[in-house]
Amino acid sequence: MMKTWRVVIGAVVGFTLNIADMSGEWLVKGSFDAASVAKGAEERADLVCTFAERGDSLSGACRPAGGPEGAAAAGSVHDRDVEWHFDIALGRGRKKERVTYRGTLDDERTHIRGTFRIADLGGEFNAEKE
């Protein structure tokens, strides 16, 4: 019986250690909703985000898919629920606004589906780990 428990505990610990985390580069494909587009938002909001996961915390940066510069990002991961945010200006000379992404990781932790908000604009996104 003791040997059986060691095998079970070993399998559980091994499984836990092999769970992929969110560290790495993510391609985030976002689409503003119709109400946001009517207010002047672009239809698409695609980003590349690079994260480091430590415990329940995320840190990193997000940048436009074709751009070199990024904004510092921070967030959290709890089971499959993920949230991150960063601050950007919606136009030249405008004050920075907080962008917040909230989503759900798939079982393999390689895809996220969710929503995003900035000021009174919002939409949906899908993200894939590169």
C-alpha positions in Angstrom: 0.0 0.0 0.0 2.8 2.4 0.9 4.4 1.8 -2.5 1.1 2.6 -4.3 0.9 5.9 -2.5 4.4 6.8 -3.5 3.6 6.1 -7.1 0.4 8.2 -7.0 2.2 11.1 -5.2 5.1 10.9 -7.7 2.7 11.1 -10.6 0.8 14.1 -9.2 4.0 16.0 -8.4 5.4 15.1 -11.9 2.2 16.3 -13.5 2.2 19.5 -11.5 5.8 20.3 -12.5 5.1 19.7 -16.2 2.2 22.1 -16.5 3.2 24.8 -19.0 3.2 28.3 -17.8 2.5 31.6 -19.6 6.1 32.6 -19.9 7.1 33.4 -23.5 5.8 35.3 -26.5 2.1 35.5 -27.3 0.4 36.8 -30.5 -2.8 38.6 -29.3 -5.4 39.1 -32.1 -8.1 41.6 -30.9 -11.2 43.0 -32.5 -13.0 46.0 -31.2 -16.8 45.6 -30.9 -19.2 47.5 -33.2 -19.9 50.3 -30.6 -16.2 51.0 -30.3 -15.6 51.1 -34.0 -18.6 53.5 -34.3 -16.7 55.8 -31.8 -13.6 55.8 -34.0 -11.6 52.7 -32.9 -9.7 50.7 -35.4 -11.4 47.3 -36.1 -8.2 45.3 -35.2 -6.0 45.6 -32.2 -3.2 43.0 -32.7 -0.3 42.8 -30.3 2.7 40.7 -29.4 3.1 40.3 -25.6 6.0 38.7 -23.9 5.4 37.4 -20.4 7.3 35.9 -17.5 5.1 33.9 -15.0 6.3 33.7 -11.4 3.7 32.1 -9.1 0.4 33.8 -9.7 2.1 37.0 -11.1 2.8 38.0 -14.7 5.2 40.6 -15.9 6.4 41.6 -19.3 5.6 43.9 -22.2 3.1 44.3 -25.0 3.8 46.0 -28.4 1.9 46.5 -31.7 2.4 43.4 -33.9 4.6 45.4 -36.3 6.2 47.7 -33.8 9.5 47.5 -31.9 8.5 49.4 -28.7 6.3 47.9 -26.0 4.5 49.0 -22.9 5.3 47.4 -19.5 2.6 44.9 -18.6 1.6 43.3 -15.3 -1.1 40.8 -14.4 -2.0 37.6 -12.7 -2.9 34.0 -13.4 -5.3 31.9 -11.2 -5.8 28.4 -12.5 -7.1 29.1 -16.1 -8.1 32.7 -15.5 -5.7 35.3 -16.7 -5.6 39.1 -16.5 -3.1 41.6 -17.6 -2.9 45.4 -18.1 -0.7 48.1 -19.5 -1.0 51.9 -20.1 -1.1 53.5 -23.6 -2.2 56.8 -25.1 -5.0 56.4 -27.7 -3.4 59.2 -29.8 -0.6 61.6 -29.9 -0.8 64.2 -27.2 -3.4 62.3 -25.2 -3.0 61.0 -21.7 -2.4 57.4 -21.1 -5.3 55.0 -20.4 -5.2 51.5 -18.9 -5.9 48.6 -21.2 -7.1 45.5 -19.4 -7.3 42.0 -20.9 -9.2 39.2 -19.1 -9.4 35.7 -20.5 -9.4 32.0 -20.0 -6.5 29.7 -20.8 -7.2 26.4 -22.6 -6.1 23.1 -21.0 -2.7 23.1 -22.6 -2.1 26.8 -21.6 -1.2 27.7 -25.2 -4.4 29.7 -26.2 -6.4 32.4 -24.4 -9.8 33.7 -25.3 -11.4 36.7 -23.6 -12.2 40.4 -23.7 -10.4 43.7 -23.4 -11.3 47.3 -22.4 -9.7 50.7 -22.7 -11.6 53.7 -21.5 -15.1 53.3 -23.0 -13.9 51.0 -25.8 -13.8 47.2 -25.8 -13.7 44.0 -27.7 -12.7 40.4 -27.8 -9.4 38.7 -28.3 -7.7 35.4 -29.0 -4.1 34.8 -28.1 -1.7 32.0 -29.1 1.6 31.2 -27.5 4.4 31.4 -30.2 
